[in-house]
């Protein structure tokens, strides 16, 4: 029997900015980066992919607005990589030829390495394995926009031995490009991250993309009238879809989480952890794991 690829592509997306999409993709990705299985979520190699053009050429001291920014300001060492045969190896510099092979992306190995003096809120003992990678669009694409190809990127990293979870973070779709829509078409699963101002987009996302569950972020705490109104309206939207209430993951607004995001520290590695939201990210990862296993079994049956 032929080997079934375990590469699974998950796209986190939203129609507009400010929903917490990037925070969600960052923290959920690190749930897979534990050294061993934990509460139903297996340890997988993780490739974070930032397709937001805002990440190109930004300096680390600027405010964190993209997935790449979180890695630049956070407790991580980033080592440039290049493709060499069927391997990813350390690169002294990124060349146009290297980027052409990866569909317009620059590749990095990510090492979690918090400096206690700089990151006093980062747990140095947090379980993070050494198979974490980051890719973002290269500055070279401004010279050759036609080189952007997410499918080519996937072929390149799988050909170089990557076999795990690809976490794709898109820019807001209200400024979408053909390239971003093409990237979403390569996703095995799309996770819409919505908030109290955008949950009416639920039916549209389910109609257009492979959605198995949705994330409602920055939601109101408690059983207030406003929260109950939102719940009733969401129930109405879900009746027009294949999803039900169990397929909605609610994440409350949380000041501790904002602190994590401002310093680029994954929520589960923060000391102390933001207890109100950290289990939510693990639950999202668990839902992804369930879907990955389901797709894998279907592929095995077809083979």
Phi, psi and omega per residue, in radians:
X1 nan 2.365 3.136
X2 -1.176 2.642 3.130
X3 -1.253 2.349 3.075
X4 -1.559 2.173 -3.130
X5 -1.123 2.378 3.115
X6 -1.676 0.066 3.074
X7 -1.174 2.217 -3.101
X8 -2.302 2.164 -3.032
X9 -1.809 2.116 -3.141
X10 -2.037 2.166 3.136
X11 -1.851 2.135 3.042
X12 -1.698 2.206 -3.032
X13 -2.585 2.914 3.111
X14 -2.760 2.762 3.132
X15 -1.299 -0.537 -3.095
X16 -2.420 2.919 3.124
X17 -1.364 2.891 3.045
X18 1.558 0.095 -3.138
X19 -1.536 -0.145 -3.092
X20 1.561 0.309 -3.116
X21 -1.026 -0.845 -3.101
X22 -1.169 -0.712 3.069
X23 -1.025 -0.714 -3.129
X24 -1.159 -0.846 -3.114
X25 -1.098 -0.690 3.130
X26 -1.069 -0.876 -3.072
X27 -1.294 -0.646 3.102
X28 -1.163 -0.712 3.119
X29 -0.994 -0.682 -3.122
X30 -1.289 -0.230 3.013
X31 -1.169 -0.509 3.111
X32 -1.468 -0.185 -3.041
X33 -1.641 0.269 3.036
X34 -1.229 2.769 -3.125
X35 -1.287 -0.328 3.128
X36 -2.623 2.881 -3.140
X37 -1.008 2.463 -3.137
X38 -2.524 2.056 3.087
X39 0.869 0.906 3.033
X40 1.514 -0.117 3.126
X41 -1.879 2.070 -3.110
X42 -1.331 2.801 3.026
X43 -1.419 2.199 -3.134
X44 -2.314 2.614 2.864
X45 -1.038 2.508 -3.090
X46 -2.234 2.262 3.046
X47 -2.033 1.859 3.048
X48 -1.394 2.311 -3.114
X49 -2.220 2.114 -3.121
X50 -1.839 1.967 3.110
X51 -1.863 0.382 3.079
X52 -1.500 2.050 3.133
X53 -1.011 -0.359 3.125
X54 -1.106 -0.363 -3.097
X55 -1.320 -0.285 -3.047
X56 -1.222 2.110 3.014
X57 1.252 0.199 -3.133
X58 -1.342 2.618 3.115
X59 -1.588 2.618 -3.034
X60 -1.131 -0.424 -3.080
X61 -1.418 -0.129 3.111
X62 -1.299 2.886 -3.131
X63 -1.082 2.556 -3.115
X64 -1.364 1.878 3.108
X65 -2.118 -0.238 3.141
X66 -2.171 2.927 3.090
X67 -1.045 -0.727 3.121
X68 -1.065 -0.677 3.107
X69 -1.003 -0.721 -3.113
X70 -1.075 -0.649 3.108
X71 -1.297 -0.569 -3.131
X72 -1.240 -0.656 -3.104
X73 -1.588 -0.264 -3.047
X74 -1.475 -3.103 -3.081
X75 -1.425 1.052 -3.062
X76 -2.292 2.566 2.942
X77 -1.791 2.175 -3.132
X78 -1.865 2.133 3.138
X79 -1.964 2.079 3.129
X80 -1.055 2.514 3.134
X81 -2.186 2.780 2.993
X82 -2.427 2.842 3.090
X83 -1.550 2.297 3.102
X84 -2.381 1.776 -3.043
X85 1.147 -2.164 3.129
X86 -1.825 0.559 -3.131
X87 -2.378 2.766 2.918
X88 -1.794 2.159 -3.094
X89 -2.212 2.825 -3.130
X90 -1.097 2.413 -3.129
X91 -2.058 2.398 3.090
X92 -1.260 -0.605 3.111
X93 -2.660 2.773 -3.137
X94 -1.656 2.140 -3.138
X95 -1.888 2.855 3.107
X96 -1.096 -0.634 3.137
X97 -1.113 -0.701 3.108
X98 -1.091 -0.783 -3.096
X99 -1.171 -0.625 3.115
X100 -1.056 -0.592 -3.136
X101 -1.257 -0.376 -3.070
X102 -1.877 0.269 3.095
X103 1.276 0.423 3.090
X104 1.740 0.195 -3.080
X105 -1.938 2.557 2.927
X106 -1.703 2.413 -3.043
X107 -1.944 2.551 3.136
X108 -2.479 2.501 2.905
X109 -1.536 2.422 -3.084
X110 -1.960 2.216 3.066
X111 -2.091 2.187 3.070
X112 -1.337 1.991 -3.024
X113 -2.589 1.289 -3.060
X114 -1.270 2.274 3.016
X115 -1.453 2.069 -3.077
X116 -0.977 -0.552 -3.114
X117 -1.327 -0.589 -3.116
X118 -1.554 -0.604 -3.094
X119 -2.144 1.288 -3.109
X120 -1.263 -0.190 3.114
X121 -1.749 0.117 -3.141
X122 -1.806 2.222 -3.134
X123 -1.315 1.976 -3.118
X124 -1.178 -0.290 -3.136
X125 -1.672 0.086 3.141
X126 -1.029 2.348 -3.078
X127 -1.324 1.817 3.078
X128 -2.363 2.105 -3.111
X129 -1.366 3.140 -3.028
X130 -1.734 0.320 3.136
X131 -2.007 0.908 3.089
X132 -1.965 2.324 -3.075
X133 -2.349 2.766 3.107
X134 -2.328 2.449 3.020
X135 -2.317 2.369 3.014
X136 -2.415 2.809 -3.124
X137 -1.061 2.475 -3.066
X138 -1.552 2.690 3.037
X139 -1.105 -0.391 -3.125
X140 -1.165 -0.316 -3.103
X141 -1.236 -0.333 3.083
X142 -1.142 -0.478 3.093
X143 -1.466 -0.580 -3.093
X144 -2.395 1.353 -3.108
X145 -1.004 -0.466 -3.108
X146 -1.194 -0.208 -3.116
X147 -1.363 -0.211 -3.119
X148 -1.222 2.041 -3.069
X149 -2.687 1.794 -3.093
X150 -1.191 -0.610 3.080
X151 -1.085 -0.699 3.099
X152 -1.129 -0.681 3.085
X153 -1.040 -0.818 -3.137
X154 -1.076 -0.748 3.106
X155 -1.090 -0.660 -3.107
X156 -1.156 -0.807 -3.075
X157 -1.296 -0.605 3.086
X158 -1.215 -0.623 3.070
X159 -1.146 -0.416 3.122
X160 -1.626 0.186 3.023
X161 1.729 0.016 3.127
X162 -1.262 2.330 -3.059
X163 -2.565 1.383 -3.065
X164 -2.860 -2.466 -3.102
X165 -1.771 2.239 3.017
X166 -1.790 2.093 -3.140
X167 -1.828 1.877 -3.092
X168 -1.702 2.218 3.086
X169 -2.014 2.085 -3.072
X170 -1.736 2.797 2.939
X171 -1.272 2.918 3.100
X172 -0.968 2.431 -3.079
X173 -1.286 -0.185 3.055
X174 -1.293 -0.141 2.996
X175 -2.154 0.554 -3.019
X176 -1.157 2.729 3.057
X177 -2.159 2.922 3.082
X178 -1.018 -0.643 -3.125
X179 -1.094 -0.744 -3.125
X180 -1.154 -0.761 3.117
X181 -1.103 -0.645 3.075
X182 -1.102 -0.708 3.128
X183 -1.100 -0.721 3.133
X184 -1.129 -0.531 3.116
X185 -1.159 -0.360 3.118
X186 -1.541 -0.017 -3.083
X187 -1.416 2.406 2.996
X188 -1.332 -0.447 -3.105
X189 -2.619 2.359 3.063
X190 -1.996 2.262 -3.137
X191 -1.965 1.812 3.055
X192 -1.266 2.325 3.073
X193 -1.955 1.888 -3.047
X194 -1.988 3.006 3.121
X195 -2.474 -3.084 -3.071
X196 -1.037 -0.323 3.135
X197 -1.631 -0.126 -2.994
X198 -2.332 0.143 -3.067
X199 -1.194 -0.239 3.093
X200 -1.217 -0.093 3.133
X201 -1.542 0.035 -3.094
X202 -0.927 -0.930 -3.093
X203 -1.044 -0.657 -3.110
X204 -1.145 -0.750 3.113
X205 -1.087 -0.769 -3.105
X206 -1.146 -0.612 3.140
X207 -1.225 -0.604 -3.005
X208 -1.648 -0.413 -2.969
X209 -2.342 2.823 3.086
X210 -1.310 1.438 -3.080
X211 -1.808 2.219 3.092
X212 -1.947 -0.327 3.055
X213 -2.793 2.871 -3.129
X214 -2.255 2.733 3.115
X215 -1.987 2.213 3.047
X216 -1.899 1.878 -3.012
X217 -1.752 2.809 3.076
X218 1.019 0.612 -3.072
X219 -1.415 2.736 -3.122
X220 -1.214 2.485 3.122
X221 -1.489 2.651 3.037
X222 1.395 -3.095 -3.102
X223 -1.812 0.994 3.112
X224 -1.326 2.889 3.115
X225 -1.063 -0.697 -3.136
X226 -1.146 -0.731 3.125
X227 -1.113 -0.721 3.128
X228 -1.146 -0.653 3.105
X229 -1.081 -0.779 3.128
X230 -1.081 -0.750 -3.137
X231 -1.081 -0.751 3.138
X232 -1.116 -0.748 -3.130
X233 -1.156 -0.668 3.112
X234 -1.139 -0.688 3.075
X235 -1.016 -0.687 3.109
X236 -1.138 -0.731 3.104
X237 -1.117 -0.702 -3.079
X238 -1.167 -0.478 3.137
X239 -1.094 -0.380 3.134
X240 -1.597 0.106 -3.057
X241 -2.240 -3.104 3.095
X242 -1.563 -0.011 -3.111
X243 -1.683 2.845 3.047
X244 -2.313 -3.007 -3.053
X245 -1.061 -0.528 3.133
X246 -1.207 -0.235 -3.128
X247 -1.675 0.223 3.095
X248 -1.977 2.113 3.122
X249 -1.854 2.028 -3.081
X250 -1.642 2.227 3.074
X251 -2.048 2.074 -3.106
X252 -1.291 2.699 3.018
X253 -1.112 2.375 -3.011
X254 -2.585 2.185 -3.126
X255 -1.189 -0.648 3.135
X256 -1.099 -0.665 3.120
X257 -1.130 -0.694 3.099
X258 -1.070 -0.638 3.097
X259 -1.119 -0.716 3.090
X260 -1.046 -0.815 -3.090
X261 -1.108 -0.692 -3.116
X262 -1.124 -0.408 -3.115
X263 -1.936 0.022 3.116
X264 1.226 0.469 3.135
X265 -1.785 2.152 3.078
X266 -0.976 2.468 -3.054
X267 -0.975 -0.702 -3.085
X268 -1.308 -0.198 3.096
X269 -1.754 -0.007 -3.129
X270 -1.413 2.549 3.118
X271 -2.176 1.888 0.038
X272 -1.425 2.794 3.141
X273 -1.298 2.540 3.019
X274 -1.321 1.572 -2.958
X275 -1.052 -0.454 -3.087
X276 -1.234 -0.430 -3.029
X277 -2.079 -0.452 -3.081
X278 -0.973 -0.776 3.096
X279 -1.086 -0.481 3.126
X280 -1.146 -0.742 3.118
X281 -1.109 -0.662 3.100
X282 -1.148 -0.666 3.127
X283 -1.125 -0.697 3.078
X284 -1.073 -0.776 3.114
X285 -1.069 -0.682 3.113
X286 -1.106 -0.720 3.100
X287 -1.109 -0.665 3.081
X288 -1.131 -0.746 3.120
X289 -1.044 -0.763 3.108
X290 -1.048 -0.780 -3.134
X291 -1.181 -0.671 3.111
X292 -1.088 -0.764 3.116
X293 -1.109 -0.709 3.135
X294 -1.097 -0.801 3.129
X295 -1.128 -0.659 -3.131
X296 -1.110 -0.730 3.127
X297 -1.147 -0.688 3.103
X298 -1.089 -0.750 3.135
X299 -1.105 -0.697 3.136
X300 -1.124 -0.704 3.125
X301 -1.114 -0.724 -3.131
X302 -1.141 -0.597 3.119
X303 -1.288 nan nan
